[in-house]
Amino acid sequence: VEIRCHYSGWGNGWSATLDFEFIEGTPARKVVSLENVYSGTYNYTTSSDFENNKLVPKKFLVNPNADQAMIKMTTTGHGFDNNIYAAEFKPIDYYVYIDGTLRDTEYNWNPDCGENPIYPHYETSSSYIHTWILDRANWCPGLKAKTFDHEITPYINPGDSVEININFQAYSWSGTQTPSYIIDCQLFQYKTPNFNTSAEIVDIIKPSIKDEWSRKNPVCGKPLIKIRNYGKNPLTSLEIVYNVVGGDLHTYNWTGNLSFMETEEIELPNLSNWSGSENSFEVFLKNPNGQTDEYPDNNGMISEFEIVPEYPETFVLWVGTNNGVVNSVTMESETTWDIYDINGNTVYTSGSLYANTQYKDTLTLNPGCYTFIVEDSDEDGLSYGYNSDGSGMVRFREIGASWIKVFDPDFGTNIIHQFTVGGSQSQITSINNEWEIFPNPTNNKIIISGNTEDKSTIIINDNLGKKLISRKL
């Protein structure tokens, strides 16, 4: 297998990282054929040329053994030096026609580039500063493009043929740079689903150490998972068991209505505590539709997590707004902030702030888990080199001491930061109560005493979760 990486951006230096996830087991349905419909870069001069000469209708034989079919479509728009900034910064729809009939419409746009977990990042060529916060035609700098699935099972007949045609919303442009689209479109044909009743855990979004979920982590509040219906029958109920590894079990009964291969994100109730034998969170799915899962191999998942920071009960929040305003008459700033407790109740709120103003608020919080959120209504943070708003800041400071948290002002849409007060999230329960650690507290040396029949490892973390010592016995 040959893997090739192509770079066509603006920078002088770059690196690429490729990770594979190999999933052993039985798929939801067996693939009987895979064919490219469109693959390549297509220039958009006119709508007529694009549809008649680039994305032309194509016919495919439906495999006699195929019971189902799906079109997978991944397309991104590029080029912007024209009067309508097409195709990179022009949101449009594309249309899926099967045998000449419109069957599906998709909005080919990513509206969340300002929440990019890969941030901030700059180009090093000349003085160009990367416009990473700007929404684009189904892509954001540093992120993978979205792939859209279009199920066409009702429109195929085994042994017959099917015509596939993708049309793009028409527009006209003028300028020096021709818009273009990179398109990868495939036709998958499948056997009938392998299972009638089954559920799959697709991902653990919170808590997680994955780069793609870094905006949402670390957490001390509600876990967030993603499930999928892995069976032919609609999934209407599910038992979800979750816990920190070695800690107390929690159960949540989900109800809904998911079609075959449809997914849903589920926010689980708060953990009673985060104590366990290791900093890993596990989830297991049980009893889909009140029945035994026909394929339990994809029912469980474990996610490592980092500990949230712990702050003193009283500290000072420093916020310096920049020149960005939502109202030039009142000089109301684009920036606001809020602090919520573990149940989502507002504990502190900034309300409307004035632009280009520094605020210092002394906050006193009871022991617990909190979420600090900063929102920028223009989605360009408090420091962004591609506008004239100037720079601001967001920081936590211990009273009479130094900074305890300095947030990057080039944050795009928001800052979401969870922390604890008055109790460390990283306290680990002891599995063997015969072990002793003394003296406690200590400023320097400690003695660890105990017995073990198995090979063990002693790990000592500080109250922020940083590993200090790891010693095999």
Secondary structure, DSSP 8 states (H G I E B T S, - for coil): --------SS-S------------S--SS-EEEEEEEEEEEEE-S-HHHIIIIIS--EEEE--TT--EEEEEEEEEEE---BTT-TTTT--EEEEEEETTEEEEEEEE-B--GGG-SS------STT----TTS-BSS--TTS----EEEE-GGG--TTSEEEEEEEE------BSS--EEEEEEEEEEE-S-S-SS-EEEEEEEES---GGGGGG-S-SS--EEEEEE-SSS-EEEEEEEEEETTS--EEEEEEEEE-TT-EEEEE----S---SSSSEEEEEEE-GGGS--S-GGGSEEEEE-----EE-SEEEEEEE--S-EEETTTTEESEEEEEEETTS-EEEE--S-BTT-EEEEEEE--SEEEEEEEEETTSS-SB-TTSS--B-EEEEEETTS-EEEEE-S--TTEEEEEEEESS-TT----S-TT-EEESSS-SS--EEE---SS--EEEEE-TT--EEEEEE-
